Amino acid sequence: MKRTLAIIVLVVGTSISVPVMAQGGLKGFIKKLGTKLDSMAVRGIDRHYIDAPKKPGQIILRGNINQTIVSMHSEGELYGHTYSANPYLKTTPSQYIGVWVGYRGYGLGYTVNVAGDKGSNLTFGATGGSYGINVRIHSFENSNPSFNLNSQLLTEAERNSWNEVTLTDPISVNTFMADGYYFFNGKRFSYSAAYDQSAIQKRSAGSLMAGFMYNYTCIDYASQSNGDLIFLMGNLGKVKMWQGSLGVGYAYNWVPVRGLLVNIMAMPMLTIVNKLRAYSFSTNMLELYNDPITHDPTISMEEWDKWYYENIRIVPEGGETYNSGLSIGFDARMSLTYNFERIYLCAYGQFNNIRYHHGSNHGYLNDWFINTSIGFRF
């Protein structure tokens, strides 16, 4: 009964064809599927090193903490004076909790945001003994970037005022990150034992591995009200970045005592796709700056703001794509798992760094997350 319940959760939401239903109905289909998954769990493995849990069903309570940091830098010249602008966006660490239910590592889950930035976060993972695939999509907006502006044209008070800037239209950041791994020693090394606990690593073992990573990031602040920001960023209003990498490395499952598993993965990577598309915009910021109203001491800040937002203009000048060529990177993950008889605890983390460079503009995006979970087998 418990086995049937677990597999029903697995197939909820899937369409079962009429021929399958005709050959024994839903109950027969579930039984056949369970038998298939049971055989797949132990096929081709060395049972001295890897074993399948006696209880195939899983209920996992999950928690996730993640944070994204975006840093941009631009240099320019205005009226014979150089300046540098450094917008810095740092999201409040987002916290998610959720539940996952499945059978032999296959199932369904749901998470909700309980604290942190008000962006959206979508994750997907598929794990087997010899492979792992992970996808993470994160979108957020920030209206209060830390803005370090240095110029001889500005007084100290004016420079400090930029640290408290509030944008009428926020800066939008969207990221898509995917990585995948294949392990050549699937007979004695289990990736799933470390990352979804559908298998148990009984003895220490390692494996050569091959993998890929793909990153896409879009930073967009191209709106009329952000004309001053676009001007200070060298007329750059939007940046899109693509990076694709391949690598070969090594992973090791260390079992120091029964029940405890430490996984370490390290993989140097060659970035073969490294593109940046920069979108430029012209502005009328110089005209507004030279307008007499800007230097009229009788005009209040509220009046000037109203005049500014009514008159500022930006005009798109198109995008241009740049290829940065080959580069060397590094991918690393680590997990810690402890198995009791029917309960297990797990924690693992990952860090990503993406950089771009375009003329006098450059910047980076840091993205990290830590996942923790407690699972129950039945």
C-alpha positions in Angstrom: 0.0 0.0 0.0 2.8 2.4 0.9 4.6 1.5 -2.4 1.4 2.1 -4.4 0.9 5.5 -2.7 4.4 6.6 -3.5 4.2 5.7 -7.1 0.7 7.4 -7.5 2.3 10.6 -6.3 5.0 10.1 -9.0 2.5 9.7 -11.9 0.0 12.4 -10.8 -0.5 14.9 -13.5 0.8 12.6 -16.3 -1.5 11.4 -19.1 -1.9 7.6 -19.2 -2.8 6.4 -22.6 -5.9 4.4 -23.4 -3.9 1.2 -24.4 -2.1 1.2 -21.1 -5.4 1.5 -19.2 -6.8 -1.3 -21.3 -4.0 -3.6 -20.3 -4.8 -3.7 -16.6 -5.8 -0.2 -15.6 -4.1 2.3 -13.4 -3.3 -0.3 -10.7 -1.5 -2.6 -13.1 0.4 0.3 -14.7 1.6 1.4 -11.2 2.7 -2.1 -10.3 4.7 -2.5 -13.6 6.3 0.9 -13.2 7.3 0.2 -9.6 8.9 -3.1 -10.7 10.8 -1.3 -13.4 12.1 1.4 -11.1 13.2 -1.3 -8.5 15.2 -3.1 -11.2 16.8 0.1 -12.5 17.9 1.0 -9.0 20.3 -2.0 -8.7 21.1 -2.7 -12.4 24.8 -2.8 -13.2 26.1 -1.7 -9.8 28.5 -3.4 -7.4 26.4 -4.1 -4.3 29.5 -4.0 -2.2 29.8 -0.3 -2.9 26.2 0.9 -3.7 22.8 -0.3 -2.5 19.2 0.7 -2.9 17.3 1.6 0.3 14.9 -1.1 1.5 12.2 1.5 1.7 11.7 2.9 -1.8 9.3 5.8 -1.1 10.6 9.2 -0.1 9.2 12.3 1.5 11.7 15.2 1.7 11.3 18.5 3.5 13.6 21.0 1.8 15.0 24.4 2.6 16.9 26.7 0.3 18.9 30.0 0.8 20.2 31.8 -2.2 21.5 35.3 -3.1 22.5 37.2 -6.2 25.0 40.1 -6.5 25.4 42.2 -9.5 28.3 44.7 -9.8 28.7 47.1 -12.8 31.5 49.6 -13.5 31.8 52.4 -16.1 34.3 55.2 -16.7 33.9 58.3 -18.8 34.7 62.0 -19.2 32.4 65.0 -18.7 33.5 68.6 -19.3 37.1 67.6 -19.2 36.8 65.7 -15.9 36.9 61.9 -15.6 34.3 60.0 -13.6 33.5 56.4 -12.6 30.1 54.9 -11.8 29.7 51.7 -9.9 26.1 50.5 -9.4 26.0 47.5 -7.0 22.9 45.3 -6.5 22.7 42.8 -3.7 19.5 40.9 -3.1 18.4 40.0 0.4 19.1 36.3 0.8 15.9 34.5 -0.4 14.6 31.6 1.7 12.4 28.8 0.3 10.8 25.8 2.0 9.0 22.9 0.3 8.2 19.3 0.2 9.1 16.5 -2.4 7.5 13.1 -2.6 8.7 10.3 -4.8 9.7 6.7 -5.5 13.3 5.6 -6.1 14.4 9.2 -6.7 11.6 10.1 -9.2 8.8 12.4 -8.0 7.2 15.7 -7.6 7.9 18.7 -5.3 6.7 22.2 -4.5 8.5 25.1 -2.8 7.4 28.6 -1.6 9.3 31.8 -0.9 9.1 32.7 2.8 11.6 35.5 3.0 14.1 37.6 1.1 13.8 39.3 -2.3 10.4 39.3 -4.0 11.7 37.7 -7.2 10.9 34.3 -8.6 13.0 31.2 -8.3 12.5 28.0 -10.3 14.7 24.9 -9.9 14.7 21.5 -11.6 16.9 18.5 -11.0 17.2 15.0 -12.5 19.6 12.6 -10.7 20.8 9.1 -11.4 23.7 6.9 -10.3 25.8 8.0 -13.2 24.5 11.4 -14.1 23.1 14.6 -12.7 21.3 17.6 -14.4 20.4 20.8 -12.6 18.5 23.9 -13.8 17.9 27.1 -11.9 16.0 30.2 -13.1 16.1 33.4 -11.0 14.5 36.7 -11.7 14.4 39.8 -9.6 14.2 43.6 -9.6 16.1 46.2 -7.6 15.2 49.9 -7.2 17.8 50.8 -4.5 21.2 49.9 -5.8 24.3 51.1 -3.9 25.7 53.6 -6.3 29.4 54.7 -5.9 29.9 57.8 -8.2 33.3 59.5 -8.2 33.9 62.8 -10.1 35.7 66.1 -9.5 32.5 67.8 -10.7 30.6 66.6 -7.6 30.8 67.8 -4.1 31.2 65.1 -1.3 27.5 65.7 -0.4 26.4 65.1 -4.0 28.5 61.9 -4.2 27.0 60.6 -1.0 23.5 61.4 -2.2 24.0 58.7 -5.0 24.4 56.0 -2.3 20.7 56.6 -1.4 19.3 56.7 -4.9 15.9 55.2 -5.6 15.1 54.4 -9.2 11.6 55.1 -10.5 12.0 52.0 -12.8 14.0 49.2 -11.2 17.0 47.4 -12.6 15.8 44.0 -13.8 18.0 40.9 -13.7 17.2 37.5 -15.1 19.5 34.5 -14.9 19.3 30.9 -16.3 21.9 28.4 -15.1 22.2 24.8 -16.1 24.8 22.1 -15.4 25.1 18.4 -16.1 27.5 15.7 -15.3 28.2 12.1 -16.4 30.3 9.7 -14.2 32.2 6.9 -15.8 32.4 4.7 -12.7 28.7 4.2 -12.2 29.3 0.7 -11.0 30.9 1.8 -7.7 30.2 5.5 -7.5 26.7 7.0 -7.0 25.9 10.6 -7.7 22.3 10.1 -6.5 23.6 8.8 -3.1 25.0 12.3 -2.5 22.3 14.5 -4.0 18.9 12.9 -3.9 19.6 9.9 -1.5 17.7 7.4 -3.7 20.8 5.2 -3.3 23.3 4.5 -0.5 27.0 4.6 -0.9 28.4 1.9 1.4 32.1 2.2 0.6 34.3 5.1 -0.6 34.7 5.4 -4.3 35.6 8.0 -7.0 35.0 8.5 -10.6 36.2 10.5 -13.6 33.5 12.8 -14.9 32.6 14.9 -17.9 30.3 17.9 -17.6 28.8 21.0 -19.1 27.6 24.4 -17.8 25.4 27.0 -19.5 24.8 30.5 -18.1 22.5 33.2 -19.5 22.1 36.6 -17.8 20.2 39.7 -18.8 20.6 43.0 -16.9 18.1 45.6 -18.1 17.6 49.2 -16.9 16.6 50.8 -20.2 13.7 53.1 -19.4 13.1 56.9 -19.9 13.4 57.6 -16.2 16.8 55.9 -16.0 18.3 58.2 -18.6 20.9 59.5 -16.1 22.0 56.0 -15.2 22.3 55.1 -18.9 24.3 58.2 -19.5 26.7 57.4 -16.6 27.1 53.8 -17.8 28.5 55.0 -21.2 25.1 54.9 -22.9 24.7 51.2 -22.1 21.2 50.3 -21.1 21.0 46.5 -21.3 23.4 43.6 -21.4 22.9 40.0 -22.3 25.5 37.3 -21.7 25.8 33.7 -22.8 28.5 31.3 -21.6 28.8 27.6 -22.4 31.5 25.4 -21.0 32.7 21.8 -21.2 35.0 20.1 -18.7 36.5 16.9 -17.4 37.1 16.4 -13.7 36.9 14.0 -10.7 34.3 13.2 -8.1 34.8 11.3 -4.9 32.3 9.8 -2.4 34.0 9.4 1.0 32.4 7.2 3.6 34.4 7.7 6.8 31.9 5.9 9.0 28.7 4.0 8.3 25.9 6.3 7.4 28.1 9.4 6.7 28.8 10.4 3.1 31.0 13.4 2.0 30.9 14.2 -1.7 33.5 16.5 -3.4 33.4 17.3 -7.1 36.0 19.4 -9.0 36.1 20.1 -12.7 38.2 22.5 -14.7 36.2 23.9 -17.6 36.9 25.4 -21.0 34.4 28.1 -22.0 33.8 27.7 -25.7 30.7 30.0 -25.9 31.4 33.4 -24.4 29.2 36.1 -26.0 27.9 39.5 -24.9 25.3 41.6 -26.5 25.3 45.3 -25.5 22.4 47.6 -26.2 23.2 51.3 -26.5 20.9 54.3 -26.0 21.4 57.9 -26.6 20.1 60.4 -24.0 19.5 64.2 -23.8 21.2 64.4 -20.4 23.7 67.0 -21.5 20.9 69.2 -22.8 19.1 68.9 -19.5 22.2 69.6 -17.5 22.9 72.8 -19.5 19.3 74.0 -19.2 19.0 77.1 -17.0 16.4 75.5 -14.8 19.0 73.0 -13.6 21.1 75.8 -12.2 18.3 78.0 -10.9 18.6 78.2 -7.1 14.9 79.2 -6.8 13.7 75.9 -8.2 12.9 73.3 -5.5 14.0 69.7 -5.8 10.4 68.6 -6.2 9.8 71.0 -9.1 13.1 70.0 -10.7 12.2 66.3 -10.4 8.9 66.9 -12.1 10.5 68.9 -14.9 13.2 66.3 -15.3 10.9 63.3 -15.7 8.7 65.2 -18.1 11.7 66.1 -20.4 14.2 63.2 -20.2 14.4 61.1 -23.3 16.3 58.0 -24.4 16.6 56.6 -27.9 17.6 53.0 -28.7 20.6 52.8 -31.0 20.6 49.0 -31.4 22.6 46.1 -30.0 26.0 44.8 -30.9 27.3 41.3 -30.2 30.8 40.6 -29.0 32.6 37.2 -28.8 35.2 37.0 -26.0 36.8 33.8 -27.2 38.0 30.8 -25.1 38.5 31.0 -21.4 39.3 28.7 -18.5 36.9 28.3 -15.6 36.2 25.9 -12.7 33.2 24.2 -11.3 33.0 22.7 -7.7 30.3 21.2 -5.6 30.2 19.6 -2.2 27.6 17.8 -0.2 27.2 16.2 3.2 24.7 13.4 3.9 24.0 11.3 7.0 21.7 8.2 6.7 19.8 6.8 9.6 17.6 3.7 9.0 14.7 5.6 7.6 15.7 9.2 8.0 18.5 11.1 6.3 19.9 14.6 6.4 21.7 16.4 3.6 23.2 19.8 2.8 25.0 21.0 -0.3 26.0 24.2 -1.9 27.2 25.8 -5.2 28.6 29.1 -6.3 28.6 30.7 -9.8 30.5 33.7 -11.1 29.7 35.4 -14.5 31.8 38.3 -15.8 31.4 40.7 -18.8 33.5 43.4 -20.4 32.5 45.9 -23.0 34.7 49.0 -23.7 34.9 51.0 -20.5 32.1 48.9 -19.0 32.7 45.7 -17.1 31.0 43.9 -14.3 30.1 40.5 -12.7 27.3 38.5 -11.3 27.7 36.2 -8.3 25.0 33.7 -7.5 25.2 31.2 -4.7 22.8 28.8 -3.0 22.7 26.3 -0.1 20.2 23.5 0.0 19.3 21.6 3.1 16.9 18.7 3.5 15.5 16.0 5.8 14.1 13.0 4.2 11.9 10.1 5.4 11.8 6.7 3.6 8.7 4.5 3.6 
